[in-house]
């Protein structure tokens, strides 16, 4: 029977806000990375559009990559004064009853979702072993260069780096596959936690490419139109003046 008078406890409200914020940060990071990757992939198919403003496109791609690095490190760093995935695991460890089967049932009752039985049967409580496994996965991620890029190249002007003439992006390289690996681990942790809390799993693969393709197509149409106008103008001049070499 549904319990429509159910009110989340203080701990439940805290978890929901923290979880939502981490999911939002991951989604923003993923959007930036998706845009950067797609722009890089389009370079070979939209050469003319890129050649119109190469500096603009290079800065645009870099901006999306840099934003990805900053957001992702904010999720992964181990700080006591911020909301991050490591602190989230501490929170879960300190409040195990929040993710128990019994607590899950009570929350579903409040939403009248027990009638379907689908979410009820899919529930998997979070155990201390799962929390420790998550910590182990986080510790194994190739995130050291992510930290260095964020601290020494993006967030601060590091005096030692500048005086040594070091290019931080060459000194501490990180590739797209490593960034995606880190995102996938965080996504799995967040989905496991939200699934144990209220049965909800989120999809991080958001469709953004179509709008970018439309922009590039519009630029190509503009280039074609401009070339046609210029060709037409030349033809008119030749028709009026005769020998264009005398103009």
C-alpha positions as CSV (number, residue, x, y, z in Angstrom):
1,X,0.0,0.0,0.0
2,X,1.3,3.4,-0.9
3,X,2.5,5.7,1.8
4,X,1.8,9.2,0.3
5,X,2.7,10.8,3.6
6,X,6.3,9.6,3.5
7,X,8.9,12.4,3.9
8,X,12.6,11.9,3.1
9,X,14.8,11.9,6.2
10,X,17.6,14.5,6.6
11,X,20.1,11.9,5.5
12,X,18.1,10.9,2.5
13,X,17.7,14.6,1.4
14,X,21.5,15.1,1.8
15,X,22.3,12.0,-0.3
16,X,19.8,13.1,-3.1
17,X,21.3,16.6,-3.3
18,X,24.9,15.2,-3.4
19,X,24.1,12.6,-5.9
20,X,22.3,15.0,-8.2
21,X,25.2,17.4,-8.1
22,X,27.7,14.7,-9.0
23,X,25.6,13.5,-11.8
24,X,25.2,17.0,-13.1
25,X,29.0,17.6,-13.0
26,X,29.6,14.3,-14.8
27,X,27.0,15.1,-17.5
28,X,28.5,18.5,-18.1
29,X,32.0,17.0,-18.4
30,X,30.7,14.4,-20.8
31,X,28.9,17.0,-22.9
32,X,32.1,19.0,-23.3
33,X,34.1,15.9,-24.2
34,X,31.5,14.8,-26.7
35,X,31.5,18.2,-28.4
36,X,35.4,18.3,-28.5
37,X,35.6,14.7,-29.9
38,X,32.9,15.4,-32.6
39,X,34.6,18.7,-33.7
40,X,37.9,16.8,-34.0
41,X,36.2,14.1,-36.0
42,X,34.6,16.6,-38.4
43,X,37.9,18.3,-39.3
44,X,38.5,15.8,-42.1
45,X,35.0,16.1,-43.6
46,X,34.6,19.9,-43.1
47,X,38.0,21.2,-44.2
48,X,36.7,24.3,-45.8
49,X,34.7,25.3,-42.7
50,X,37.7,24.8,-40.5
51,X,40.0,26.8,-42.8
52,X,37.7,29.8,-42.6
53,X,38.7,30.3,-38.9
54,X,41.3,27.7,-37.8
55,X,42.2,29.6,-34.6
56,X,38.6,29.8,-33.5
57,X,38.0,26.1,-34.0
58,X,41.3,25.2,-32.2
59,X,40.4,27.4,-29.2
60,X,36.9,26.0,-29.2
61,X,38.1,22.4,-29.1
62,X,40.7,23.3,-26.4
63,X,38.0,25.0,-24.3
64,X,35.8,22.0,-24.3
65,X,38.7,19.7,-23.4
66,X,39.9,22.0,-20.6
67,X,36.4,22.2,-19.2
68,X,36.2,18.4,-19.2
69,X,39.5,18.2,-17.3
70,X,38.4,20.7,-14.7
71,X,35.0,19.1,-14.1
72,X,36.3,15.6,-14.0
73,X,39.1,16.3,-11.6
74,X,36.5,18.1,-9.3
75,X,34.6,14.8,-9.2
76,X,37.7,12.6,-8.6
77,X,39.8,14.7,-6.2
78,X,40.1,13.7,-2.5
79,X,39.1,16.8,-0.6
80,X,37.1,17.1,2.6
81,X,35.5,20.5,1.8
82,X,33.9,19.6,-1.6
83,X,31.4,17.1,-2.9
84,X,33.3,14.4,-4.8
85,X,32.9,10.7,-5.5
86,X,35.4,9.8,-2.7
87,X,33.4,11.7,-0.1
88,X,30.3,10.2,-1.5
89,X,31.6,6.7,-0.8
90,X,32.5,7.8,2.8
91,X,28.9,9.1,3.1
92,X,27.5,5.7,1.9
93,X,29.8,3.8,4.3
94,X,28.6,5.9,7.2
95,X,24.9,5.5,6.3
96,X,24.5,1.8,5.1
97,X,20.8,1.6,6.2
98,X,20.0,4.2,3.6
99,X,20.6,1.7,0.9
100,X,19.1,-1.3,2.5
101,X,16.2,-3.3,0.9
102,X,13.8,-2.1,3.7
103,X,14.6,1.6,3.2
104,X,14.3,1.1,-0.6
105,X,10.8,-0.4,-0.2
106,X,9.6,2.5,1.9
107,X,10.8,5.0,-0.7
108,X,9.0,3.1,-3.5
109,X,5.8,3.0,-1.5
110,X,5.9,6.8,-1.4
111,X,5.8,6.8,-5.2
112,X,3.2,4.1,-5.6
113,X,5.8,2.1,-7.7
114,X,5.4,-1.2,-5.8
115,X,2.5,-2.2,-8.0
116,X,4.8,-2.9,-11.0
117,X,7.2,-5.1,-9.0
118,X,9.9,-4.3,-11.5
119,X,12.0,-1.9,-9.4
120,X,11.4,-4.0,-6.3
121,X,12.9,-7.1,-7.8
122,X,15.9,-5.2,-9.3
123,X,17.1,-3.7,-6.1
124,X,20.6,-4.5,-4.9
125,X,21.8,-3.1,-1.6
126,X,25.2,-1.5,-1.3
127,X,27.6,-3.5,0.9
128,X,30.9,-2.5,2.5
129,X,32.7,-4.7,0.0
130,X,31.2,-2.8,-2.9
131,X,32.3,0.5,-1.4
132,X,35.8,-0.8,-1.0
133,X,35.8,-2.2,-4.6
134,X,34.8,1.2,-5.9
135,X,37.6,2.8,-3.9
136,X,40.1,0.3,-5.4
137,X,38.8,1.1,-9.0
138,X,39.2,4.8,-8.3
139,X,42.7,4.4,-7.0
140,X,43.7,2.5,-10.1
141,X,42.5,5.1,-12.6
142,X,45.3,7.0,-14.6
143,X,44.4,10.3,-13.0
144,X,47.7,11.7,-11.9
145,X,48.3,13.6,-15.2
146,X,44.7,14.8,-15.0
147,X,45.5,16.3,-11.6
148,X,48.7,17.9,-12.9
149,X,47.0,19.4,-15.9
150,X,44.3,20.9,-13.7
151,X,46.6,22.3,-11.1
152,X,49.6,23.3,-13.1
153,X,48.1,24.2,-16.5
154,X,44.6,25.3,-16.0
155,X,43.7,26.4,-12.5
156,X,47.0,28.2,-11.7
157,X,50.0,29.8,-13.3
158,X,52.7,27.6,-11.8
159,X,55.9,29.6,-11.4
160,X,58.3,26.6,-11.5
161,X,56.6,25.4,-14.7
162,X,56.9,28.8,-16.4
163,X,60.5,29.4,-15.4
164,X,61.5,25.9,-16.5
165,X,59.8,26.5,-19.9
166,X,57.7,23.4,-19.6
167,X,54.6,22.9,-21.7
168,X,52.3,21.1,-19.2
169,X,50.2,19.5,-22.0
170,X,53.3,17.9,-23.5
171,X,54.9,17.1,-20.1
172,X,51.7,15.5,-18.6
173,X,49.8,14.0,-21.6
174,X,46.4,12.4,-21.2
175,X,44.4,10.9,-24.0
176,X,40.6,10.8,-24.7
177,X,40.5,7.0,-23.9
178,X,41.8,7.6,-20.4
179,X,39.3,10.4,-19.8
180,X,36.5,8.2,-21.0
181,X,37.7,5.4,-18.7
182,X,37.6,7.6,-15.7
183,X,34.1,8.9,-16.6
184,X,32.8,5.3,-17.1
185,X,34.0,4.3,-13.6
186,X,32.4,7.3,-12.0
187,X,29.2,6.7,-14.0
188,X,29.0,3.1,-12.8
189,X,29.5,4.2,-9.1
190,X,26.8,6.9,-9.3
191,X,24.4,4.6,-11.1
192,X,25.0,1.8,-8.5
193,X,24.3,4.2,-5.7
194,X,21.2,5.8,-7.3
195,X,19.9,2.3,-8.2
196,X,20.2,1.2,-4.6
197,X,18.6,4.4,-3.4
198,X,15.5,4.7,-5.7
199,X,16.0,2.3,-8.6
200,X,17.0,5.0,-11.1
201,X,19.8,4.7,-13.6
202,X,21.1,7.5,-15.7
203,X,22.3,7.5,-19.3
204,X,25.4,9.7,-19.9
205,X,25.5,9.3,-23.7
206,X,23.7,12.4,-24.7
207,X,23.0,13.1,-28.4
208,X,24.7,16.4,-29.2
209,X,26.3,15.7,-32.6
210,X,23.3,16.6,-34.8
211,X,23.3,20.3,-33.9
212,X,27.1,20.6,-34.5
213,X,26.7,19.0,-37.9
214,X,24.0,21.5,-38.8
215,X,26.3,24.4,-37.9
216,X,29.1,23.0,-40.1
217,X,26.6,22.4,-42.9
218,X,25.5,26.0,-42.6
219,X,29.1,27.2,-42.9
220,X,29.7,25.1,-45.9
221,X,26.5,26.5,-47.6
222,X,27.7,30.0,-46.8
223,X,31.1,29.2,-48.4
224,X,29.5,27.7,-51.5
225,X,27.2,30.7,-51.8
226,X,30.1,33.2,-51.4
227,X,32.1,31.3,-54.0
228,X,29.2,31.4,-56.5
229,X,28.7,35.1,-56.0
230,X,32.4,35.8,-56.5
231,X,32.4,33.6,-59.6
232,X,29.4,35.4,-60.9
233,X,31.0,38.8,-60.3
234,X,34.1,37.8,-62.2
235,X,32.1,36.6,-65.1
236,X,30.2,39.9,-65.2
237,X,33.4,41.9,-65.1
238,X,34.8,39.8,-68.0
239,X,31.7,40.2,-70.0
240,X,31.7,44.0,-69.5
241,X,35.5,44.6,-69.8
242,X,36.5,41.9,-72.1
243,X,40.0,40.8,-71.2
244,X,40.2,40.4,-67.4
245,X,44.0,40.6,-67.4
246,X,43.6,44.3,-68.3
247,X,41.4,45.2,-65.4
